[in-house]
């Protein structure tokens, strides 16, 4: 474990709860660059120096359904920036983060990053009512997700929200280990888990939330006055194309590193 990015306690926490927050690990200069570049693609009525203009929803006549710069309702997803090399340096190739992912999935076993998902924003709700929380599991194959805050995210500020420990149930609620073909257990488990308390993973600029691909989660409602700004990336192990259609394994950690497989859950003897 010498010189490994994550401590034993951190690995135990992740294996038990399905998520882990790493504090202040990203390059401040790249964070500032990302915050500035976001405004190159801002909705027409939104100005960086006018916080009152940030409040959603985006007007119907200004909505954009394009993949590169999706703007609709309270969501603004600037994907067009995701392939730029400096964005890769910001998140997946960050030395601490890449090392943590290798520690979890195996040294030399990660698929090289070709880009990130982009900058995903949730606009402030202002006086608009919020809808009920909606727990879901992602539909595409990957192993380890990363949500990186490029600006501060206050409690209730639209942070990544997780249902702690739900990965250990949802993993077995699909016909395959990584694809999204739910079985008969998924719907009742989703209803039961979604009614349980969840964790608001708020944080500061430079914080990263790591999460298991089968954890129940959502981008929570933003009741703050600040735009929630996050960069997203999915780590994949190099054999994912061969394992993605396998049935869930008795040991849900079989595709992870030997270190992760050997770790016991909190409370286990």
Residue pairs with C-beta under 8 A, 6 or more apart in sequence:
1 7
1 8
1 259
4 99
4 103
5 96
5 97
5 99
5 100
5 103
6 14
6 20
6 100
6 103
6 104
8 263
10 20
11 103
11 104
11 259
11 260
11 263
12 263
12 264
12 265
12 266
13 20
13 266
14 20
14 104
14 210
14 212
15 253
15 260
15 263
15 265
16 165
16 265
16 266
16 267
17 162
17 164
17 165
18 162
18 164
18 165
18 166
18 167
18 168
18 211
18 212
18 214
18 215
19 162
19 164
19 199
19 201
19 209
19 210
19 211
19 212
19 215
20 209
20 210
20 211
21 201
21 203
21 207
21 208
21 209
21 210
22 96
22 97
22 100
22 207
22 208
22 209
22 210
23 203
23 204
23 206
23 207
24 204
24 206
24 207
25 94
25 96
25 97
25 206
25 207
25 208
26 90
26 91
26 94
26 97
26 148
26 150
26 205
26 206
26 207
26 208
27 89
27 90
27 94
28 205
28 206
30 86
30 89
30 90
31 90
31 150
31 151
31 205
31 206
33 86
33 90
34 81
34 87
34 90
34 119
34 150
34 229
34 231
35 150
35 151
35 229
37 81
38 78
38 81
38 119
38 121
38 150
38 229
39 48
41 69
41 78
41 80
41 81
42 48
43 58
43 62
43 64
43 71
43 76
44 62
45 53
45 59
45 62
46 53
46 54
47 53
51 225
51 226
54 123
54 124
54 225
54 226
54 227
55 123
55 124
55 125
55 126
56 73
56 74
56 123
56 124
56 125
56 126
56 128
57 72
57 73
57 74
57 123
57 128
58 71
58 72
58 73
58 74
58 76
58 123
62 71
63 71
63 72
64 70
64 71
64 72
65 72
67 79
68 78
68 79
68 80
69 76
69 77
69 78
69 79
69 80
70 76
70 77
70 79
71 77
74 122
74 123
74 125
74 221
74 222
75 120
75 121
75 122
75 123
76 120
76 121
76 122
76 123
76 227
77 118
77 119
77 120
77 121
78 118
78 119
78 120
78 121
79 117
79 118
80 118
81 87
81 118
81 119
82 115
82 116
82 117
82 118
82 119
83 114
83 115
84 115
87 115
87 116
87 231
88 113
88 114
88 115
88 116
90 116
90 148
90 150
90 231
91 97
91 116
91 146
91 148
91 208
91 231
91 233
92 98
92 101
92 113
92 116
92 146
92 233
92 235
93 113
97 146
97 208
98 110
100 210
101 110
101 144
101 146
101 210
101 235
102 108
102 109
102 110
102 257
103 257
103 259
104 144
104 210
104 256
104 257
104 259
104 260
105 143
105 144
105 235
105 237
105 255
105 256
105 257
105 260
106 237
106 256
106 257
106 258
107 257
109 237
109 238
109 239
109 257
110 235
110 236
110 237
110 238
111 235
111 236
111 237
111 238
111 240
113 233
116 231
116 232
116 233
117 231
117 232
117 233
117 234
118 231
118 232
119 150
119 229
119 230
119 231
120 219
120 229
120 230
120 231
120 232
121 227
121 228
121 229
121 230
122 158
122 219
122 220
122 221
122 222
122 227
122 228
123 222
123 227
124 222
124 223
124 224
124 225
124 226
124 227
125 221
125 222
125 223
130 221
130 223
131 221
133 161
133 194
133 198
133 218
133 220
134 194
134 218
135 163
135 166
135 190
135 193
135 194
135 198
135 216
135 217
135 218
136 190
136 216
136 217
136 218
137 170
137 173
137 180
137 186
137 190
137 214
137 215
137 216
137 217
138 145
138 180
138 213
138 217
139 180
140 180
140 234
141 178
141 179
141 213
141 236
141 240
141 244
142 178
142 213
142 234
142 235
142 236
142 240
143 178
143 213
143 234
143 235
143 236
143 237
143 240
143 255
143 256
144 210
144 211
144 212
144 213
144 234
144 235
145 210
145 211
145 212
145 213
145 232
145 233
145 234
145 235
146 208
146 209
146 210
146 211
146 232
146 233
146 234
146 235
147 160
147 201
147 208
147 209
147 211
147 230
147 231
147 232
148 206
148 207
148 208
148 209
148 230
148 231
148 232
148 233
149 159
149 203
149 204
149 205
149 206
149 207
149 208
149 229
149 230
150 205
150 229
150 230
150 231
151 205
151 226
151 227
151 229
152 203
152 204
152 205
152 226
153 159
153 202
153 203
153 204
153 207
153 224
153 226
153 228
153 230
154 202
154 224
154 226
155 200
155 202
156 200
156 202
156 220
156 221
156 222
156 223
156 224
157 202
157 222
157 223
157 224
157 226
157 228
158 219
158 220
158 221
158 222
158 224
158 228
159 200
159 201
159 202
159 203
159 220
159 228
160 201
160 209
160 211
160 217
160 219
160 220
160 230
161 198
161 199
161 200
161 201
161 217
161 218
161 219
161 220
162 198
162 199
162 201
162 209
162 211
162 215
162 216
162 217
163 193
163 194
163 196
163 198
163 199
163 215
163 216
163 217
164 198
164 199
166 193
166 214
166 215
166 216
167 212
167 213
167 214
167 215
167 216
167 252
168 252
169 189
169 193
170 186
170 189
170 190
170 193
170 214
170 215
170 216
171 177
171 214
171 248
171 252
172 185
172 248
172 252
173 182
173 183
173 185
173 186
173 189
173 190
174 180
174 181
174 182
174 183
174 186
174 214
174 248
175 181
175 182
175 183
175 247
176 244
176 245
176 246
176 247
176 248
177 243
177 244
177 246
177 247
177 248
177 249
177 252
177 255
178 213
178 240
178 243
178 244
178 245
179 244
179 245
190 216
193 216
194 216
198 218
200 220
201 209
203 209
211 217
213 234
214 252
219 228
222 228
237 243
237 255
239 255
243 255
249 255
251 261
253 260
253 261
254 261
